[in-house]
């Protein structure tokens, strides 16, 4: 199981990016999206494979970064953790 951090800039206001989010959620065992243009997912895919699946749903003017962090430091407000899966 891999924990991945995904950040993205979906810039084309005329593009429907729903398929991007369907792909993101569909390849995740669990996912968390609280910070704008970012998601944390647990998945059986590695970062490269996950990124290749997502790039099929974005345009050349968009940006995408998929990484597997090795060190975790965070500060979350209480509203960021409310409603999170147990």
ABEGO torsion letter per residue (X at the ends): XBBBBBBBBBABAABBAAAAAAAAAAABABBBBABBGBBBBBBABBAAAAAAAAAAABBAABBBBBBBBABBBBBBBAAAABGBBX
